[in-house]
Amino acid sequence: MSCVWALLVVLILLQAEAAAHWLIGGHHSCGTWTAERRVNRTISWQLEAWVAGYLSGWATASSGNPLAGLEGDTIHRWIDDYCSRNPLEPISDAADALKIHLRKVSRNPAETEQ
């Protein structure tokens, strides 16, 4: 009977890990981003939402508003361009590269040092 309980616990933990993995969009590759954006399916929207949330969290923690004036489509096109050049990189790297780019073009010198 204890083996059954141990197996049940392992299965629950594996299922929880799989569910958590699915909800975290940044681990997907840029190739996945590009493929999903072409067909405009639900997964594409989830990945776009992950990028928006990630960048929004960064912007909230930053001084000033590094996302001021940027539309979602502009951000998505920037990620599209990055991912087309780097299909094996994770989407989180694309979002980090956008943050670096935005820091460079920021008018706030303190932002370029973070």
C-alpha positions in Angstrom: 0.0 0.0 0.0 2.9 2.4 0.7 4.2 1.9 -2.8 0.8 3.0 -4.2 1.0 6.2 -2.1 4.6 6.8 -3.2 3.6 6.4 -6.8 0.6 8.7 -6.4 2.8 11.4 -4.9 5.3 11.1 -7.7 2.6 11.3 -10.3 1.1 14.4 -8.6 4.5 16.1 -8.4 5.2 15.3 -12.1 1.8 16.7 -13.1 2.4 19.9 -11.1 5.8 20.3 -12.7 4.3 19.9 -16.2 1.6 22.4 -15.4 4.1 25.0 -14.1 6.3 24.4 -17.1 3.4 25.1 -19.5 2.5 28.4 -17.9 6.0 29.8 -18.0 6.3 31.2 -21.5 9.9 32.4 -21.4 11.4 29.0 -21.6 9.9 28.4 -25.2 12.3 29.0 -28.0 12.3 31.9 -30.4 11.5 29.3 -33.1 8.3 28.5 -31.2 7.5 32.2 -31.0 8.0 32.6 -34.7 6.0 29.5 -35.7 3.1 30.3 -33.4 2.9 34.0 -34.4 2.6 32.8 -38.0 -0.5 30.8 -37.3 -1.9 33.2 -34.6 -3.1 30.5 -32.3 -3.8 30.5 -28.6 -0.2 29.6 -27.7 0.9 32.8 -29.6 -1.3 34.9 -27.4 0.0 33.2 -24.3 3.6 33.9 -25.3 2.8 37.5 -26.1 1.1 37.8 -22.7 4.2 36.4 -21.0 6.4 39.0 -22.8 4.0 41.8 -21.9 3.9 40.7 -18.2 7.7 40.2 -18.0 8.4 43.7 -19.5 5.6 45.3 -17.4 7.2 43.9 -14.3 10.6 45.3 -15.3 9.1 48.7 -16.2 7.3 48.9 -12.9 10.6 48.2 -11.0 12.5 50.7 -13.2 12.7 54.5 -12.7 10.7 56.4 -15.2 8.7 54.5 -17.8 10.9 52.7 -20.2 7.9 51.4 -22.1 6.3 54.8 -22.6 4.9 55.2 -26.1 5.4 51.6 -27.1 2.4 49.7 -28.4 2.1 45.9 -28.0 2.5 45.5 -31.7 5.8 47.3 -31.7 7.1 45.1 -29.0 5.9 42.0 -30.8 7.6 43.1 -34.0 10.8 43.7 -32.1 10.6 40.2 -30.6 9.7 38.8 -34.1 12.9 40.4 -35.5 15.1 39.1 -32.7 13.6 35.6 -32.9 14.0 35.4 -36.6 17.7 35.9 -36.1 18.0 33.7 -33.0 15.5 30.8 -33.4 17.2 28.6 -30.8 17.3 31.2 -28.0 14.6 31.2 -25.4 12.0 33.9 -25.6 13.2 35.2 -22.2 16.5 36.1 -24.0 14.6 38.1 -26.6 12.8 40.0 -23.9 16.1 40.7 -22.1 17.6 41.9 -25.3 14.7 44.3 -25.7 15.2 45.6 -22.2 18.9 46.2 -23.0 17.9 48.0 -26.2 15.4 50.2 -24.4 17.9 51.1 -21.7 20.3 52.2 -24.5 17.7 54.4 -26.1 16.4 55.7 -22.8 16.7 59.4 -22.0 17.3 58.5 -18.4 21.0 57.9 -17.8 20.3 56.0 -14.6 18.4 53.4 -16.6 21.4 52.6 -18.8 23.4 51.5 -15.7 20.9 48.9 -14.3 
